[in-house]
C-alpha cells in the first residue's frame, strides 16, 4: 500500500511538472517581443552564413540594424542582442550563436557589464529583465550544457531562491500578466531588425530631463559582474575569431541636458585593451560629433531610433568591412533572401506605422 502511494505521488508530481512545462512553453509564445524571434533566427538561419555576430543588451539591439549593413555593404549580421541582457549571460548567448555560425568577426557591447541590467522592479517582486529571460529567451534555447549554465548564471545574478527559480522555469506558475490571445503573434520567420513603433519615433528634450535621474544612478566607473567579464575574456581568447568590444552612444551624451559619463567607458576599454582585445569607442564627444547625432536620432535617453541606427551602423560596418575585408554579397544568389528581407522590412514598416524608410 505504501509503495502504491509513493508511486502515485511520484506520478502526480511528474505529471504536474510536465503539464507546467508544456503550458509554460505555450505561454512563452504569447510574446510579441523580438527576443524570442531572435533566438528562433539563431537556430534557423543558414549555418555559417553570417559575417558578423553582435551580442549585448537593448542598446545594441536598437543601434545596429542588420538590414542597413546589408543594403549598404552587403555584409550579413546576426544581432543577438536583447533588452536587459546582463553581462554574465553574454557568453551564453555567444555560445548559442557559435553553435551554428562561424562569423568573420564578433562584436560585444560592453553596456551589459557597465549597467545593472535587472530592469525595473515590479510589484510582484520580479524584474522586467528576468521576465524577458523567462518568457522570451530561455524557452527558445535548446536544452544543452550551455542552457544549464545559462540558468545557473540567471539564478546567481538575480539571486533567485527556490520559489523564484520555479517561477523562472515555469512562468505559468508566476503572477505575470499572460495573454493567451498573443500566441498567434509569434510568427516563425527570420528576424533581422527592430519593428517596434517607438523605434520609428523621435526623442525630445523634456523626455531626457524626465529620465536623466534614472540614468545618473549608474554614475561611476565601477563594473557590474567584473568576474564574468574576465571569464568572457578567457573564452574569447580561445576562439579563432577576432572579437571587438564596442559601445553605443547614449542619448543623454549628445542631447540636452548633456550628461557625459566617459569615466565608466574609458575604464572598461582600458581593461579591454589590457587584455589585448580591440575595441570601438563611440560614446565620446569627438566620435559623436563626427556622427552628427541629434535628439532626432533617438527615442529615449539611452536608445537610438531607426535614423540614429543608420548613422551608427554605417560607421561600425565600414570599419569592419575595411579592417576584415568582408565580401559584398548583395549580388550573390545564395544570399538573395537578404535582399527580399530588406524589401519586406520596408513594406512592413510602411504597412504597420505608415513610415517611409530607406535602407
Buried (B, 14 or more C-beta within 10 A) or exposed (E): EEEEEEEEEEEEEEEEEEEBBEBBBBBBBBBBBBBBBBBBBBEEBEEEBBBBBBBBBBBBBBBBBBBBBBBBBBBBBBBBBBBBBBBBBBBBBBBBBBEBBBBBBBBBBBBBBBBBBBBEEBEEEBBBBBBBBBBBBBBBBEEEEBBEBBBEBBBEBBEBEEEBBBBBBBBBBBEBEBEEEBEEEBEEEBBBBBBBEEBBBBBBEEBBEEBEEEBEEBEEBEBBBEEBBEBBBEBBEEEEEBBBBBBBBBBBBBBEEEBBBEEBBBBBBEBBEEBEBBBBBBBBEEBBEEBEBBBEBBBBBBBBBBBBBBBBBBBBBEBBBEEBEBBEBBEEEEBEBBBEBBEBBBEEBEEEBEBEBEB
